[in-house]
Amino acid sequence: MPVIELKKGKTYKYCTCGHSEVMPFCDSAHATKGGGKPILFTAEKDGDVALCGCGNSNNKPYCDGSHAN
C-alpha cells in the first residue's frame, strides 16, 4: 500500500494493468503490453493517501486493507 501525497483538485491515473514504470500511476503501458485501463480519480484534499498496491482492493484506487486477508 504505497502512501502517496496528492494535491486537491488534481486528476490522477491509477494503473490497473501492472506494467507501468511509475506505479501506482499509469504511464500508458497498457496500450502496448495489454491489460486494464487506468482508473481516473481526482483528489478531494491535499495530503497523504494509501493507494492499493496489491490489486485486491474493493475501493480502488484506495487501499481497503484487502492485502491483509
N, C-alpha and C positions, 0 to 999 in steps of 0.2 A: 504494500500500500504506500506508494510514493506520496509524500506530503509536498504539495506544490503551492507556491504563492500566486494567487490570482488577483487580477485587477477588476474592480467593479465596472460592469458595463462592457467589458471586452468579451468577444466571442472566441471560443477555442474549439479546436477539432480534436476529439479524443479518438485514438486509434483502436479499431476493433479487429484488424487483420493480423496483428502481431509481427509485422515485417518492418515497422517504422524504425528509423535510426535515431529518432528523437522521442522515444516512448516517455510518457504515455500519450504524447501528441502525435497526430497524423502528419506524415510527410508525403502522402500520396503514393506510397509504395504499393498499395493495393491495386493501383492502376496497371502495374507491370507484373506483380507477383501473385495477384489474386487475393481473395479474402473479403472480409466485410468492409462496408463503407463506414466512414467516420461518424461519430455522434457529435453534432454541433451543440454547444451549450454556451450560455452567457453567464458570467459570474455575477451573482447577486450582491456581493460585497467584496471589499478588499480583504485579503488575509490568506492564511494557510488553509488548505483543504486537502483531505485524504482522498486521492483518486484510486480507483480499482486497479490493481496490478496483477491480479490472478485471473481475471476474466469471468469470475463466477458471481459477481455482484448482481443482485436483482434491482439495483438502483444505479446502474452505470450512467455517468462516468464515476460516480461517487462510490467509495468503499462502504460496504454494509457489514463487514466482518465475516463474510462467507468463507474467506480463506482459512478461518479458524475451525470450521466444521469438518 
